[in-house]
Amino acid sequence: MSTDELLEQAKTLPPAEQLELVEALLNELDRPDKDIDAAWTAEAKDRLAAYRKGEMFALAETREAA
């Protein structure tokens, strides 16, 4: 069954069931990835080291009036 066929079938579901399907699909995609976690950990450590050496500076948070 193609993606287009699945989509057409999903469109025939009641809204509540469509929502359940969307949530199930998103949950399936939202899995931890060890490689991505390791890359972000290394990036964070590199940024902290650069900050401590004075090679990188923090910016003050600015808040604009709504």
C-alpha positions in Angstrom: 0.0 0.0 0.0 1.4 3.4 -1.0 1.6 6.4 1.2 -1.1 8.1 -0.8 -3.4 5.2 -0.4 -2.8 5.2 3.4 -3.5 8.9 3.5 -6.7 8.5 1.6 -7.8 5.8 4.1 -6.8 7.9 7.0 -8.9 10.8 5.7 -12.0 8.6 6.0 -11.5 8.1 9.8 -13.4 10.1 12.3 -11.4 13.1 13.6 -10.7 11.5 17.0 -9.2 8.4 15.2 -7.2 10.6 12.9 -5.7 12.3 15.9 -4.8 9.0 17.5 -3.1 7.9 14.2 -1.1 11.2 14.1 0.0 10.8 17.7 1.0 7.2 17.2 3.0 8.1 14.1 4.7 11.1 15.9 5.5 8.9 18.9 7.1 6.3 16.5 9.3 9.0 15.0 10.3 10.5 18.4 12.8 8.0 19.5 16.2 8.8 21.1 19.1 8.5 18.7 22.4 7.8 20.4 24.4 9.3 17.6 22.5 12.6 17.6 22.7 12.7 21.5 26.5 12.1 21.3 26.9 14.8 18.7 25.0 17.3 20.8 26.9 16.4 23.9 30.2 16.9 22.1 28.9 20.2 20.7 27.8 21.4 24.2 31.2 20.5 25.7 33.1 22.2 22.9 31.0 25.4 23.4 31.5 25.4 27.1 35.2 24.9 26.7 35.4 27.8 24.2 33.3 30.0 26.5 35.7 29.2 29.4 38.7 30.1 27.3 37.2 33.4 26.2 36.8 32.2 22.6 33.0 32.5 22.8 30.8 35.0 24.6 27.3 34.8 26.0 24.7 37.2 24.8 22.3 38.9 27.2 18.7 37.9 26.8 16.6 40.7 25.4 12.8 40.8 25.7 10.8 42.9 23.4 7.5 44.4 24.6 4.5 42.6 23.1 
